[in-house]
Amino acid sequence: MALFKKGDVWYIDCYVDSKRKREAVGPIRWPAESVLAKRKVQVAENNFLDMVGRPKTFFEELTRTCIKYAETNKLSRIRDENSIKMLSLSFGGRRLEQMTPLIKETPWIC
């Protein structure tokens, strides 16, 4: 989160759910600093603007959707099923928001 001045107006600049949000506050710095502090608290509590709590989607739900898609739109779903089996070794039981490129628990990677 950042505070910056453009022209005569102070702005708040932050990222919420990977989306950039900017807000004009006014011509004086100290109210902008207090608004920035409020926004930090709101982001931490998931109450910023129109934020709605993200649904807790698990990896298994995503795989079921992928298999249904493969059944109806592909000639063969064998490759998809094999890929899902390998991915479930690392991601099984996790929510999608917990999956990052930095997960160290990948037993099948040499």
C-alpha positions in Angstrom: 0.0 0.0 0.0 1.2 3.4 -0.8 0.4 7.1 -0.4 1.3 9.5 -3.2 0.5 13.0 -4.3 -0.5 13.9 -7.9 -1.1 17.5 -8.5 -2.8 18.9 -5.4 -4.5 15.7 -4.4 -3.2 12.8 -2.2 -4.0 9.3 -3.3 -4.0 5.8 -1.8 -2.7 3.0 -4.0 -3.1 -0.6 -3.0 -3.7 -4.1 -4.3 -6.7 -6.1 -3.2 -7.1 -9.7 -4.5 -4.4 -9.0 -7.1 -6.3 -5.9 -8.4 -5.0 -2.4 -8.1 -7.3 0.0 -6.3 -6.7 3.8 -6.1 -8.6 6.3 -4.1 -8.3 10.1 -4.1 -8.4 11.4 -0.5 -7.8 15.2 -0.6 -5.3 18.0 -0.6 -3.9 17.4 3.0 -1.4 14.6 3.8 -2.4 13.7 7.4 -6.0 12.7 6.6 -4.7 10.6 3.7 -2.4 8.8 6.1 -5.2 8.0 8.5 -7.4 6.8 5.6 -4.5 4.6 4.4 -4.2 3.1 7.9 -8.0 2.4 7.9 -7.7 0.7 4.4 -4.9 -1.5 5.7 -7.1 -2.7 8.5 -10.1 -3.3 6.1 -7.9 -5.3 3.7 -6.6 -7.4 6.6 -10.2 -8.1 7.7 -11.6 -8.6 4.1 -13.9 -5.6 4.4 -12.4 -3.4 1.8 -14.9 -1.8 -0.6 -17.0 -4.4 -2.3 -14.9 -7.3 -1.3 -16.8 -10.6 -0.8 -15.1 -13.5 0.9 -13.7 -15.9 -1.7 -15.3 -19.3 -1.9 -13.2 -22.0 -0.5 -12.8 -24.2 -3.5 -10.7 -27.3 -3.1 -8.4 -29.0 -5.7 -10.7 -32.0 -5.9 -13.7 -29.8 -6.9 -11.6 -28.4 -9.7 -10.5 -31.8 -10.9 -14.1 -33.0 -11.0 -15.0 -30.1 -13.2 -12.0 -30.8 -15.5 -13.0 -34.4 -15.9 -16.6 -33.5 -16.8 -15.2 -31.1 -19.4 -12.9 -33.8 -20.8 -15.7 -36.3 -21.0 -17.9 -34.0 -23.1 -15.3 -32.1 -25.2 -12.3 -34.4 -25.8 -11.9 -37.7 -27.5 -9.8 -39.2 -24.7 -9.6 -38.1 -21.1 -6.8 -40.5 -20.1 -4.1 -37.9 -20.2 -6.1 -35.5 -18.1 -6.8 -38.3 -15.5 -3.1 -39.2 -15.3 -2.1 -35.5 -14.9 -4.7 -35.1 -12.2 -3.4 -38.2 -10.3 0.2 -36.7 -10.4 -1.0 -33.3 -9.3 -3.1 -34.6 -6.5 0.1 -35.9 -4.9 1.1 -32.3 -4.2 -2.2 -30.5 -4.2 -4.7 -33.0 -2.9 -6.7 -31.6 0.1 -5.6 -28.0 -0.5 -7.7 -25.0 -1.3 -6.9 -23.3 -4.6 -5.8 -20.2 -2.9 -3.2 -22.2 -1.0 -1.5 -23.5 -4.2 1.6 -21.5 -5.2 4.6 -22.2 -7.3 6.7 -22.4 -4.2 5.1 -25.4 -2.6 8.0 -27.7 -1.7 6.0 -30.9 -1.3 6.3 -32.4 -4.8 7.5 -36.0 -4.4 7.2 -36.9 -8.0 9.6 -34.2 -9.3 13.2 -35.4 -9.5 
